Amino acid sequence: MRIINRNLFKTVLIVFGIIFLAGCSLSDSSSNKIEIIENAATKNTELNSARFETSLSREHMGDQYTETSEGTFIKLADGTYNWYEKNFFNDEQSVEMTQLDGKEYVKVNNGENSESPWGESETLQTSLSDVLRSLFGINLVEADIDEVSVHTETDKTRYTITTTTNYPERIKSETLQALQKRLEELKQENTQKEFIQGMEAQIQLIEETQYLENILTYEIDKEGYLTDFTYKATVSQKNGAYFNFITSMSLTEYNLSDTSHLLPSIDD
């Protein structure tokens, strides 16, 4: 059940990531800074390999729940990627996923002595661009931007973007449209009833949620690569509850000289 819920939550974040890619139309006061971030994101497509980490956390009245992942990728000659990601839900439960030469494999660990072998998925469920999308592109329009601040250090430059109320409303609307479309596809694919009900509940939750504050942070290293992205949001729900969400992703190493151990070996 936790895995299904986590997948639903990640689905929402993936959709947010998809929306981040659409491009920019900004005033001159912000456009130069945003263009620098866009160029760094585009430069990331030139990377031949990397290690990465992601984190997703939710805080409510002092209680915090965090999920993390670590992974790797290698760019192939045709521009596609072989990649691997291990998602940690708690100290015992994790799910590993890898895509190798156009095939996807999954392995589940539910605790001690409960690790499944690698199993091949019938279809590709996700992609590297879904996992790290916000490191490969951004989506902001002029009405989204309230303020852009810049902090420069020896080895990196940090851009912090505070959004207007237009941004969360636009994201919410486009997210719901994308999730509704995906829900209809899942129904046509005869997806298990539990998952359908879970996604319907998630859609209702988003409909009833107000996004009060949104801050986007991008870090560019001295080589010009976009190495870190963080999205912070404060939201309120219909019952009056307030939550703080933080999702982040980072490249911890890139263009490695030895890539021989970056990806798992799948036995036929």
C-alpha positions in Angstrom: 0.0 0.0 0.0 2.8 2.4 0.9 4.3 1.8 -2.5 1.1 2.6 -4.3 0.7 5.8 -2.3 4.2 6.8 -3.0 3.7 6.2 -6.7 0.7 8.4 -6.6 2.6 11.2 -4.9 5.5 10.8 -7.3 3.0 10.9 -10.2 2.0 14.4 -9.0 5.6 15.5 -8.8 6.3 14.1 -12.3 3.5 16.1 -13.7 4.8 19.2 -11.9 8.2 18.4 -13.5 6.6 18.1 -17.0 5.0 21.5 -16.5 8.4 22.9 -15.6 9.6 22.3 -19.1 7.4 24.6 -21.3 9.7 27.6 -21.7 9.9 31.2 -20.6 8.4 34.6 -21.5 9.7 37.0 -19.0 10.3 40.7 -18.4 13.9 42.0 -19.0 14.4 42.4 -15.2 14.2 38.6 -14.8 14.8 37.2 -18.3 18.7 37.4 -18.1 18.8 35.4 -14.9 16.2 32.8 -16.1 18.2 32.5 -19.4 21.3 31.6 -17.4 19.3 28.8 -15.7 17.9 27.6 -18.9 21.3 27.4 -20.5 22.7 25.5 -17.6 19.8 23.0 -17.8 20.4 22.6 -21.6 24.1 22.0 -20.8 23.1 19.1 -18.6 21.9 17.2 -21.7 25.6 17.1 -22.8 26.6 15.0 -19.7 27.8 11.5 -20.6 27.2 10.1 -17.1 26.3 11.1 -13.6 25.3 10.1 -10.0 22.2 11.8 -8.6 20.1 12.0 -5.5 16.5 13.1 -4.9 14.5 13.8 -1.8 10.8 14.3 -1.1 9.6 15.5 2.3 6.3 16.5 3.9 6.1 18.3 7.3 2.9 18.8 9.3 2.7 20.1 12.9 6.3 18.9 13.6 5.8 15.5 12.0 8.0 14.8 9.0 7.9 12.1 6.4 10.8 11.8 3.9 11.6 9.6 1.0 14.9 9.6 -0.8 16.5 8.1 -3.8 20.0 7.7 -5.4 20.8 6.7 -8.9 23.1 6.9 -11.9 22.8 7.3 -15.7 24.9 6.8 -18.8 24.1 8.6 -22.0 24.2 6.4 -25.1 25.4 7.2 -28.6 21.8 7.7 -29.8 21.0 10.3 -27.1 19.0 7.9 -24.9 20.0 6.8 -21.4 20.7 3.7 -19.5 19.9 4.5 -15.9 19.2 3.2 -12.4 17.4 4.5 -9.3 16.9 3.1 -5.8 14.0 4.6 -3.9 14.1 4.4 -0.1 10.7 4.6 1.7 12.0 3.8 5.2 14.8 1.9 6.8 13.5 -1.5 5.4 11.5 -0.8 2.3 13.0 0.2 -1.0 12.3 -0.2 -4.8 15.0 -0.3 -7.4 14.3 0.5 -11.1 16.6 0.4 -14.0 16.3 0.9 -17.8 18.8 -0.8 -19.9 18.8 -0.7 -23.7 15.1 0.1 -23.9 13.9 -2.5 -21.3 12.8 -1.7 -17.8 13.4 -3.8 -14.7 12.1 -3.5 -11.1 13.2 -5.1 -7.8 11.3 -4.7 -4.5 12.7 -5.0 -1.0 10.1 -5.2 1.7 12.5 -5.9 4.6 14.8 -8.7 5.8 14.7 -11.8 3.6 12.0 -10.3 1.4 13.8 -9.0 -1.7 12.4 -9.9 -5.0 14.6 -10.7 -8.1 14.7 -8.3 -10.9 11.5 -8.5 -13.0 11.0 -7.0 -16.4 8.1 -4.5 -16.8 5.7 -5.0 -19.7 6.0 -1.4 -20.6 8.2 1.6 -19.7 6.6 3.2 -16.7 8.9 6.2 -16.4 12.0 7.8 -17.8 15.1 9.6 -16.7 13.6 12.8 -17.8 10.7 12.2 -15.4 13.0 11.6 -12.5 15.4 14.5 -13.2 13.2 16.7 -15.3 13.7 19.9 -13.3 17.5 19.7 -13.9 17.0 19.6 -17.7 14.5 22.4 -18.2 12.3 25.0 -16.5 8.9 26.6 -17.1 8.1 30.1 -16.0 6.1 32.9 -17.5 6.2 36.5 -16.6 3.2 36.5 -14.4 4.8 33.7 -12.3 7.7 35.8 -11.1 7.6 37.9 -8.0 11.4 38.1 -7.3 14.7 36.5 -8.3 17.6 36.7 -6.0 21.2 35.6 -6.7 23.8 34.4 -4.3 27.3 33.7 -5.6 29.9 31.5 -3.8 33.3 30.3 -4.9 32.1 27.1 -6.6 28.5 27.8 -7.4 25.8 30.4 -8.0 22.3 30.1 -6.4 19.2 31.5 -8.0 16.1 31.7 -5.7 12.8 32.5 -7.4 9.8 33.6 -5.3 6.6 33.1 -7.3 3.4 35.1 -7.5 0.0 33.5 -6.8 -0.4 33.0 -10.5 2.2 30.2 -10.5 0.5 27.7 -8.1 -2.9 28.3 -9.7 -1.5 27.6 -13.2 0.4 24.6 -12.0 -2.6 23.2 -10.1 -4.9 23.6 -13.2 -2.4 22.0 -15.6 -1.6 19.2 -13.1 -5.2 18.3 -12.7 -5.7 18.2 -16.4 -2.7 15.9 -16.8 -3.8 13.6 -14.0 -7.4 13.4 -15.3 -6.0 12.3 -18.7 -3.7 9.7 -17.1 -6.6 8.4 -15.0 -8.7 7.8 -18.1 -5.8 6.0 -19.7 -5.4 3.8 -16.6 -9.1 2.9 -16.6 -8.9 1.9 -20.3 -5.8 -0.3 -19.4 -7.9 -2.1 -16.7 -5.5 -1.0 -14.0 -6.2 -2.5 -10.5 -9.2 -1.0 -8.8 -7.1 0.0 -5.7 -4.8 2.1 -7.7 -7.6 3.8 -9.6 -9.4 4.7 -6.3 -6.1 6.0 -4.9 -5.6 8.3 -7.9 -9.2 9.6 -7.8 -8.6 10.4 -4.1 -5.4 12.2 -5.0 -7.1 14.3 -7.7 -9.8 15.3 -5.2 -7.2 16.2 -2.7 -5.4 18.5 -5.2 -8.7 20.1 -6.1 -9.3 21.0 -2.5 -5.7 22.2 -1.8 -4.5 25.8 -1.9 -0.9 26.5 -2.6 0.1 29.5 -0.4 3.8 29.9 -1.1 6.2 28.5 -3.7 10.0 29.0 -3.9 12.2 27.5 -6.6 16.0 27.3 -6.1 18.5 26.5 -8.8 22.3 26.0 -8.3 24.8 26.3 -11.1 28.3 25.1 -10.6 31.5 26.8 -11.9 31.5 24.5 -15.0 28.0 25.9 -15.9 25.9 22.8 -15.1 22.6 23.0 -13.3 23.5 20.6 -10.4 20.8 21.3 -7.8 17.1 22.1 -7.8 14.7 22.6 -4.8 11.0 23.2 -4.8 9.4 24.4 -1.5 5.6 24.8 -1.1 3.3 25.6 1.7 -0.2 24.3 1.2 -3.5 24.3 3.0 -6.2 21.7 2.7 -10.0 21.9 3.0 -9.9 20.7 6.6 -7.7 23.6 7.5 -4.5 21.5 7.8 -1.2 23.1 6.6 1.7 21.2 5.1 5.2 22.1 4.0 6.5 20.2 1.0 10.1 20.1 -0.2 11.3 18.2 -3.2 14.9 18.3 -4.4 17.3 16.7 -6.9 21.0 17.1 -7.4 23.9 15.8 -9.5 26.5 14.6 -7.0 29.1 13.6 -9.7 29.2 13.8 -13.4 31.2 12.9 -16.5 32.8 10.0 -14.6 36.0 8.5 -16.0 34.9 5.0 -14.9 31.3 4.0 -15.6 31.8 0.3 -15.4 29.9 -0.1 -12.0 27.2 2.6 -12.4 24.5 0.2 -13.6 23.2 -3.1 -12.3 23.7 -6.4 -14.1 20.5 -8.2 -15.0 20.7 -11.9 -15.4 18.5 -13.3 -18.2 
